[in-house]
Amino acid sequence: MVRMSDGPGQEPADPALGARTAGENQSQDDDSLKAFGYRPELKRTLGNFHTFAAGISYISILTGTFQLFYFGVKFAGPGYWWSWPMVFLGQLMVALCFCELAARYPVAGSIYNWSKKLGGPHLGWLGGWMMTTATMVSLAAVALAYQITLPQISSVFQVVGNGTGPTDAAANAVLLGTVLIVFTTLVNAFGVKLMAQINSAGVMIELIAAIVLIGLLAAHITRGPGAIVQTDSYGAGESLGYLGAFLTASLASAYVMYGFDTASSLGEESLNPSRNAPRAILRALIASFLIGGLILLFALLSVPDLQSPSLSVDGLQYVVLSTLGPTVGQIVLWCVVVAITVCALAVHAAGIRLAFAMARDNGLPASPWIARVSPRFGTPVVPAVFIGIVAVVILVINIDQPQIFSVITSIAIIMIYLAYLMVTAPMLVRRLRGRWRPAEGHFSLGRFGLPVNVLAVLWGAAMSLNLAWPRPEVYNATGPHHWYLQWGAFLFVGVVAIGGFTYYWFVQRKHTGVLEAHRSPCP
């Protein structure tokens, strides 16, 4: 039976009792760090809504749907909508496993520390390395979304060329993305409180805009729901027919529904995270599924022409502008810009906590510098700057790549799915051996734990393979065609995993262990 206890987090009527309860909760939260040998360093300032906002801004309904709607429609037509509930159900299994972990281990860099606790230090390092690298790639991918939206608002934002050249869009995307990454670097370096305030305000704007957009699109519906079961000629020439096209299009949905673990990655800066983090994870994922699903459904039912070539080029931006008119459409698109901005903030913040967590265990080069918490801002500044620089470098390397959007987003998703698998798989092994126990009095799957965990592992493995499959239309859609571009996902992920683990095994492994400056005096 799934259980979410209210006891430890309820507001008591007596203020004096409330103060004691808050102090006891913080003491319990800090005690959970001692299980890892850490001392509390980060400021606990984030409440329930802040953790929810962090999770939902990473998922970012408007960013994901507006960024890759064109991709889904291009390959599978209106029927691609069904990949949305498919991905939700698969990710829900993963999220439920994470809820148990967040209740028991509310620590920074959740994926790294969870995989370390469940599968040992070697798997933990690899999981953390994959997730940290994926976060940097993901930050670059999110920053690219500016290009899909800002030039639609005004041609002023098409700074490089006029947008008609073969690489104009890619080069301009790098420029706009770099500006966004510089902004997220500065905000995250100034502390979690500033980031949380901007993030929470942005999430409120995004949620209000998304709900208003659903109402506006619903008022302009021109066809019935039968439209989303039409396959037409999609999948012609595919070895698996329409199924092959559908699996390719599922990338668009897979890109949206991940990152919900961010709510738990801020565990050391949250109030009562053992109670709040599991709730925030589920609320973020379910809200994203419902709101995003309705936006996509009503967009397909309200667009004037389902066969318009603009639908598979300009995507949801075309739907909004053609259905709601330029004035309302541009207001909605400005809200999408806000959503992209807070999404990048959340992705960057999650990456900082991951790098900090690994460096605290002396798991990275220059760990003492990376793990240093600024006494003024109460946050690790060095990883904020480093992650920003790497994300910009990733953009610059791909500046002349016309498929920059699909390539970078695909690789980012694959690496995150693999990192999640490095948590759910060892968790399943522990369940099978009878060595897993949820936190007492907090979130628990009860007897559903084993089947949910099995489904989470199967889903993660199958979807990782699907996303990495060497499809030329994803990884090498235009010439020149090279085998190493088509197999780019396997090659890139392989180099990152094997190269990183080789360095760890022969160099860093001998020096790992909690740094003295971060070690708990009473483990």
C-alpha positions in Angstrom: 0.0 0.0 0.0 1.3 3.5 -0.9 1.6 5.6 2.2 2.5 9.2 2.6 2.6 10.2 6.3 1.5 13.7 7.4 2.6 13.3 11.0 6.2 14.7 10.9 5.2 17.7 8.8 1.9 18.9 10.3 1.7 22.4 11.7 1.0 22.2 15.4 -1.4 24.7 16.9 0.9 25.7 19.8 3.6 28.1 18.5 6.1 26.9 21.2 5.4 23.3 20.1 5.7 24.4 16.5 9.2 25.8 17.2 10.2 22.5 18.9 8.8 20.4 16.1 10.6 22.5 13.4 13.8 22.1 15.4 13.3 18.3 15.8 12.5 18.0 12.0 15.7 19.8 11.1 17.7 17.7 13.6 16.3 14.5 12.0 17.1 15.9 8.5 20.6 16.7 9.6 20.9 13.2 11.2 20.2 11.6 7.8 23.4 13.3 6.5 25.4 11.6 9.2 24.5 8.2 7.6 26.7 9.4 4.7 29.4 10.9 7.0 28.5 14.5 6.1 28.1 17.6 8.3 25.3 20.1 7.5 26.6 23.0 5.4 23.9 24.3 3.1 21.2 26.7 4.3 17.8 25.1 4.9 15.5 27.8 3.5 13.3 26.1 0.9 9.7 25.3 1.8 7.2 22.9 0.3 6.3 25.0 -2.8 9.9 25.8 -3.5 10.7 22.1 -3.8 7.7 21.5 -5.9 8.6 24.5 -8.1 12.2 23.1 -8.6 10.8 19.8 -9.8 8.2 21.2 -12.1 10.5 23.9 -13.5 13.0 21.2 -14.5 10.3 19.2 -16.2 8.9 22.5 -17.5 5.7 21.8 -19.4 5.9 24.7 -21.7 9.6 24.4 -22.5 9.4 20.7 -23.5 6.1 20.8 -25.4 7.0 23.9 -27.3 10.6 22.7 -28.1 9.8 19.3 -29.6 6.2 19.2 -30.6 7.3 19.7 -34.2 9.5 16.6 -33.9 6.7 14.3 -32.7 4.2 15.5 -35.3 6.8 15.2 -38.1 7.4 11.5 -37.5 4.1 10.1 -36.2 1.5 12.8 -37.0 -1.3 13.5 -34.5 -1.0 9.9 -33.1 2.2 10.9 -31.5 0.0 12.2 -28.6 -0.3 8.7 -27.3 3.4 8.6 -26.5 2.6 11.2 -23.7 0.6 8.8 -21.5 3.1 6.0 -22.4 6.1 8.0 -21.1 4.2 9.2 -18.1 3.3 5.7 -16.9 6.9 4.5 -17.4 8.3 7.6 -15.6 5.7 7.2 -12.8 7.3 3.8 -11.9 10.7 5.5 -11.6 9.3 8.4 -9.7 7.6 6.1 -7.1 10.9 4.4 -6.5 12.6 7.8 -6.1 9.9 8.8 -3.6 10.9 6.0 -1.2 14.6 7.0 -1.6 13.9 10.7 -1.1 12.1 9.9 2.1 15.0 7.8 3.4 18.0 9.7 2.0 17.1 13.5 1.5 20.6 14.5 0.5 22.2 16.8 -2.2 23.0 15.1 -5.5 20.3 12.5 -5.0 21.1 10.3 -8.0 24.8 10.0 -7.0 24.2 9.4 -3.3 21.3 7.0 -3.9 23.3 4.8 -6.4 26.3 4.9 -4.1 24.2 3.8 -1.1 22.4 1.1 -3.1 25.1 -0.2 -5.4 28.4 0.7 -3.8 30.9 3.5 -4.4 31.9 2.4 -7.9 28.4 2.3 -9.3 27.6 5.5 -7.3 30.5 7.3 -9.0 29.5 6.2 -12.5 25.9 7.2 -11.8 26.9 10.6 -10.5 29.3 11.1 -13.4 26.7 10.2 -16.0 24.0 12.4 -14.3 26.4 15.4 -13.9 27.5 15.2 -17.6 23.9 14.7 -18.6 22.9 17.8 -16.7 25.5 19.9 -18.5 24.3 18.5 -21.9 20.7 19.1 -20.8 21.4 22.7 -19.8 22.7 23.2 -23.3 19.6 21.5 -24.8 17.2 23.7 -22.7 19.1 26.9 -23.7 18.5 26.0 -27.4 14.8 26.4 -26.8 15.2 30.2 -27.0 15.9 29.8 -30.7 12.6 28.0 -31.3 10.6 30.7 -29.5 12.3 34.2 -29.6 12.6 34.6 -33.4 8.9 33.6 -33.6 8.1 36.6 -31.4 10.3 39.1 -33.4 12.9 38.9 -36.1 15.1 41.1 -33.9 16.1 37.9 -32.0 17.4 36.3 -35.3 20.8 38.0 -34.8 22.9 35.6 -37.0 21.8 35.8 -40.7 18.1 36.0 -41.6 17.2 32.5 -40.6 17.2 31.1 -44.2 20.8 29.9 -44.3 21.5 26.2 -43.6 23.2 26.9 -40.2 21.7 30.3 -39.4 19.3 28.8 -36.8 22.0 26.7 -35.2 24.4 29.5 -34.9 21.8 31.9 -33.6 20.6 29.2 -31.1 24.2 29.1 -29.7 24.2 32.9 -29.3 20.9 33.1 -27.5 21.6 29.9 -25.5 24.9 31.4 -24.3 23.1 34.5 -23.0 20.7 32.3 -21.0 23.5 30.2 -19.5 25.4 33.3 -18.4 22.2 34.4 -16.6 21.6 31.1 -14.9 25.3 30.9 -13.8 25.1 34.3 -12.1 21.8 33.6 -10.4 22.9 30.2 -9.1 26.2 31.6 -7.9 24.4 34.2 -5.8 22.7 31.5 -3.7 19.8 29.2 -3.5 17.4 31.7 -2.0 17.6 34.1 -5.1 17.3 31.1 -7.4 14.3 29.8 -5.6 12.5 33.2 -5.6 13.0 33.7 -9.3 12.2 30.0 -10.0 9.0 30.1 -7.9 7.8 33.3 -9.6 8.5 31.8 -13.0 6.7 28.6 -12.2 3.6 30.5 -11.1 3.7 32.4 -14.5 4.2 29.1 -16.3 1.3 27.3 -14.6 -1.1 30.2 -15.0 -0.1 30.6 -18.7 -0.4 26.8 -19.3 -3.9 26.7 -17.8 -5.0 29.8 -19.8 -3.6 28.3 -23.0 -5.6 25.1 -22.4 -8.8 27.1 -22.1 -8.0 29.2 -25.2 -7.1 26.2 -27.4 -10.2 24.3 -26.1 -12.4 27.3 -27.2 -11.0 26.9 -30.8 -11.4 23.2 -31.3 -12.3 22.4 -34.9 -12.2 18.6 -35.0 -13.1 15.6 -32.8 -10.7 13.3 -30.8 -10.7 10.9 -33.7 -7.9 13.0 -35.2 -5.3 11.6 -32.7 -5.8 8.0 -33.9 -5.1 8.8 -37.5 -1.8 7.3 -38.8 -2.2 8.2 -42.5 1.1 7.5 -44.3 3.3 8.0 -41.3 5.8 5.1 -40.9 5.9 4.3 -44.6 9.3 2.8 -45.4 9.9 2.0 -41.7 10.8 -1.6 -41.0 8.3 -1.6 -38.1 5.8 0.6 -40.0 3.9 3.1 -37.9 5.3 1.6 -34.6 8.8 2.5 -35.8 7.6 6.1 -36.5 5.8 6.2 -33.1 8.9 5.1 -31.2 11.0 7.8 -32.9 8.4 10.4 -32.1 8.3 9.3 -28.4 11.5 11.3 -28.0 9.4 14.4 -27.9 7.5 13.2 -24.8 10.5 11.6 -23.2 12.3 14.9 -23.3 9.6 16.5 -21.1 9.0 14.1 -18.2 12.3 13.8 -16.5 14.2 15.8 -13.8 11.5 15.3 -11.1 14.3 14.1 -8.9 15.5 17.8 -8.6 13.0 18.2 -5.7 15.0 15.7 -3.7 18.4 16.9 -4.9 17.7 20.1 -3.0 17.2 18.0 0.2 19.9 19.6 2.2 18.5 23.1 1.6 14.8 22.1 2.1 12.7 22.1 5.3 11.5 18.7 6.3 12.6 17.1 3.0 11.8 13.5 4.1 8.1 14.5 3.9 8.1 17.2 1.3 10.4 15.8 -1.4 8.3 12.6 -2.2 5.2 14.8 -2.4 7.0 17.3 -4.7 8.2 14.6 -7.0 4.8 13.1 -7.5 3.0 16.4 -7.8 5.5 17.8 -10.3 5.2 14.7 -12.5 1.4 14.3 -12.3 0.8 18.1 -12.9 3.1 18.0 -15.9 1.3 15.0 -17.4 -2.2 16.5 -17.0 -1.4 20.0 -18.1 1.0 19.1 -20.9 -1.3 16.3 -22.1 -4.2 18.7 -22.5 -2.1 21.4 -24.2 -0.9 18.8 -26.8 -4.4 17.4 -27.3 -6.2 20.7 -27.7 -3.4 21.9 -30.0 -3.9 19.0 -32.3 -7.7 19.5 -32.2 -7.7 23.2 -32.8 -4.9 23.9 -35.4 -6.5 25.1 -38.6 -4.8 22.6 -40.8 -3.4 19.3 -39.6 -1.6 18.8 -42.9 0.2 22.1 -42.9 4.0 21.8 -43.4 4.5 24.5 -40.7 3.2 22.1 -38.1 6.3 19.9 -38.4 8.7 22.8 -38.7 7.5 25.6 -36.3 5.5 23.2 -34.1 3.4 24.5 -31.2 4.5 28.0 -31.9 2.7 27.8 -35.3 -0.4 26.4 -33.6 -0.6 29.2 -31.1 0.0 32.0 -33.6 -2.3 30.6 -36.2 -5.1 29.7 -33.8 -5.1 32.5 -31.3 -3.8 35.3 -33.5 -0.6 37.3 -33.3 -1.4 39.4 -30.1 -2.5 36.6 -27.8 0.0 34.2 -29.4 2.9 36.5 -28.7 1.8 36.9 -25.0 1.8 33.1 -24.7 5.2 32.8 -26.4 6.6 35.3 -23.9 5.4 33.1 -21.1 7.2 30.2 -22.8 10.4 32.3 -22.7 9.9 32.7 -18.9 9.4 28.9 -18.6 12.6 28.2 -20.6 14.5 30.6 -18.3 13.3 29.0 -15.0 13.8 25.5 -16.5 17.4 26.3 -17.3 17.8 27.7 -13.7 16.5 24.4 -12.3 18.7 22.2 -14.5 21.8 24.3 -13.6 20.9 24.2 -9.9 20.5 20.4 -10.0 23.9 20.0 -11.7 25.6 22.2 -9.0 24.3 19.9 -6.3 25.5 16.8 -8.1 29.0 18.2 -8.6 29.1 19.4 -5.0 28.0 15.9 -3.7 30.6 14.1 -5.7 33.4 16.6 -4.9 32.5 16.4 -1.2 33.5 12.7 -1.5 36.7 13.7 -3.3 35.3 12.1 -6.4 36.3 14.8 -8.9 39.5 16.6 -9.9 40.0 19.7 -7.7 37.4 18.5 -5.3 38.2 20.8 -2.4 37.6 23.8 -4.7 34.4 22.4 -6.2 33.0 21.4 -2.8 33.7 24.7 -1.2 30.6 26.5 0.0 30.7 30.2 -0.2 30.4 31.7 3.3 28.7 34.7 1.8 26.1 33.1 -0.5 25.8 29.7 1.2 26.1 27.8 -2.1 29.0 26.1 -4.1 30.1 28.8 -6.6 32.8 27.0 -8.5 30.5 24.2 -9.9 28.0 26.9 -10.9 30.7 28.6 -13.1 32.2 25.3 -14.4 28.9 23.8 -15.4 28.0 27.0 -17.2 31.3 27.1 -19.1 30.9 23.4 -20.2 27.3 23.9 -21.4 28.5 26.9 -23.5 31.3 24.8 -25.0 28.9 22.0 -25.9 26.8 24.6 -27.8 29.9 26.1 -29.6 31.1 22.7 -30.7 27.8 22.1 -32.4 27.5 25.6 -33.9 27.4 24.4 -37.5 25.3 21.3 -36.9 21.8 21.7 -38.5 20.4 18.9 -36.3 21.7 20.5 -33.2 18.3 20.4 -31.5 17.5 16.7 -31.9 21.1 15.5 -31.4 21.8 17.3 -28.1 18.4 16.7 -26.7 18.5 13.0 -27.5 21.9 12.5 -25.9 20.9 14.4 -22.8 17.8 12.3 -22.3 19.6 9.0 -22.9 22.3 9.8 -20.3 19.6 10.8 -17.7 17.6 7.6 -18.3 20.8 5.6 -17.8 21.6 7.4 -14.6 18.1 6.7 -13.3 18.7 3.1 -14.2 21.8 3.0 -12.0 19.5 3.8 -9.1 16.4 1.6 -9.9 18.5 -1.5 -10.9 20.5 -1.8 -7.6 17.4 -0.9 -5.7 15.6 -3.9 -7.3 18.5 -6.1 -6.4 18.2 -5.0 -2.8 14.5 -5.7 -2.8 15.0 -9.2 -4.2 17.6 -9.9 -1.5 15.2 -8.5 1.2 17.7 -5.7 2.1 15.5 -2.7 1.3 13.4 -1.0 3.9 11.6 2.4 3.4 11.9 5.1 5.9 9.6 4.4 8.9 6.6 6.7 9.0 7.3 8.2 5.6 6.5 7.4 2.0 6.3 3.6 1.3 5.1 1.5 -1.6 4.5 -1.4 0.6 3.7 -4.7 -1.2 3.6 -2.8 -4.5 7.3 -2.0 -4.2 8.7 -5.0 -6.1 6.4 -4.9 -9.2 6.8 -1.1 -9.4 10.6 -1.4 -9.2 10.6 -4.2 -11.9 8.6 -2.0 -14.2 10.9 1.0 -13.6 14.0 -1.0 -14.6 12.3 -2.6 -17.7 11.1 0.8 -18.8 14.4 2.6 -18.2 16.4 -0.1 -20.2 13.9 -0.2 -23.1 13.5 3.5 -23.4 17.3 4.1 -23.3 17.8 1.6 -26.1 14.9 3.2 -28.1 16.3 6.7 -27.7 19.9 5.7 -28.6 18.9 3.6 -31.6 21.0 4.8 -34.6 18.2 6.5 -36.6 19.6 8.7 -39.4 16.6 10.9 -39.2 17.5 11.8 -35.7 21.3 11.8 -35.6 22.2 12.5 -39.3 19.2 13.7 -41.1 21.1 15.8 -43.6 24.3 15.3 -45.5 27.1 14.6 -45.3 26.2 11.2 -43.9 28.7 9.4 -41.7 28.4 6.2 -39.7 29.8 7.9 -36.6 27.1 10.6 -36.7 24.3 8.0 -37.0 25.9 6.0 -34.0 26.6 9.3 -32.2 24.5 8.4 -29.1 26.3 5.1 -28.5 29.7 6.7 -29.2 29.2 9.8 -27.1 27.6 8.0 -24.1 30.2 5.2 -24.4 33.1 7.7 -24.4 31.7 9.5 -21.4 31.0 6.4 -19.4 34.1 4.3 -20.3 36.5 7.3 -20.3 35.1 8.7 -17.1 35.2 5.4 -15.2 38.7 4.7 -16.5 39.9 7.9 -15.0 38.0 7.2 -11.7 39.4 3.6 -11.5 43.1 4.4 -12.1 43.3 7.9 -10.6 40.5 9.2 -8.4 39.4 5.9 -6.8 42.4 5.8 -4.5 41.6 9.2 -3.1 37.9 9.0 -2.6 36.4 9.6 0.9 34.6 12.4 2.6 36.8 15.5 2.7 37.8 16.6 6.2 36.1 20.0 5.8 32.8 18.3 5.1 33.0 15.3 7.4 30.6 15.0 10.3 32.3 15.1 13.7 29.9 12.4 15.0 29.1 9.9 12.2 
